Amino acid sequence: MKSTKYVESLRGKSAAELNEELVAAKKELFNLRFQNATNQLDNTSRIKEVRKNIARIQTVMAGKASGKEA
């Protein structure tokens, strides 16, 4: 499955790399929301996908912070 491969790739990254990935995803979400508000966004399902990716990144970061490697 696509999401499990994405999570596995996240688990292999360091905390700094995860933070960079999180910042990039949040910027992308902002841009998607802006495009949606101005009726320039064709694929609105991308917003949902990016939100879920942000949650995945934060979950992996929380697991690394607690030492569980979740």
C-alpha positions as CSV (number, residue, x, y, z in Angstrom):
1,M,0.0,0.0,0.0
2,K,1.2,3.5,-0.8
3,S,0.7,5.0,2.7
4,T,2.6,2.2,4.5
5,K,5.6,2.7,2.2
6,Y,5.5,6.4,2.9
7,V,5.4,5.8,6.7
8,E,8.3,3.4,6.4
9,S,10.3,6.0,4.5
10,L,9.5,8.5,7.3
11,R,10.7,6.2,10.0
12,G,14.1,6.0,8.3
13,K,14.6,9.8,8.5
14,S,16.1,11.8,11.3
15,A,14.2,14.3,13.4
16,A,15.6,17.2,11.4
17,E,14.6,15.6,8.1
18,L,11.1,15.0,9.5
19,N,10.8,18.6,10.6
20,E,11.8,19.8,7.1
21,E,9.2,17.4,5.6
22,L,6.6,18.7,8.0
23,V,7.3,22.4,7.1
24,A,7.2,21.5,3.4
25,A,3.9,19.7,3.8
26,K,2.4,22.6,5.7
27,K,3.5,25.1,3.0
28,E,1.9,22.8,0.4
29,L,-1.3,22.7,2.3
30,F,-1.4,26.5,2.6
31,N,-0.9,26.8,-1.1
32,L,-3.6,24.2,-1.9
33,R,-6.0,26.0,0.4
34,F,-5.2,29.3,-1.3
35,Q,-5.7,27.8,-4.7
36,N,-9.0,26.3,-3.6
37,A,-10.2,29.6,-2.3
38,T,-9.5,31.3,-5.6
39,N,-11.0,28.5,-7.6
40,Q,-7.7,27.5,-9.2
41,L,-7.5,24.0,-7.7
42,D,-8.5,21.1,-10.0
43,N,-7.8,18.2,-7.7
44,T,-9.4,19.0,-4.3
45,S,-8.7,15.5,-2.9
46,R,-5.0,16.6,-2.7
47,I,-5.9,18.7,0.3
48,K,-7.1,15.6,2.2
49,E,-4.0,13.7,1.2
50,V,-1.6,16.4,2.4
51,R,-3.5,16.7,5.7
52,K,-3.1,13.0,6.3
53,N,0.6,13.1,5.4
54,I,1.0,15.9,7.9
55,A,-0.6,13.7,10.5
56,R,1.6,10.7,9.6
57,I,4.7,12.9,9.9
58,Q,3.6,14.2,13.3
59,T,2.8,10.6,14.5
60,V,6.3,9.4,13.5
61,M,7.9,12.4,15.2
62,A,5.9,11.8,18.4
63,G,7.0,8.1,18.4
64,K,10.7,9.1,17.9
65,A,10.4,11.6,20.7
66,S,9.0,9.1,23.1
67,G,11.6,6.6,22.1
68,K,9.1,4.0,20.9
69,E,10.0,4.3,17.1
70,A,6.2,4.1,16.4
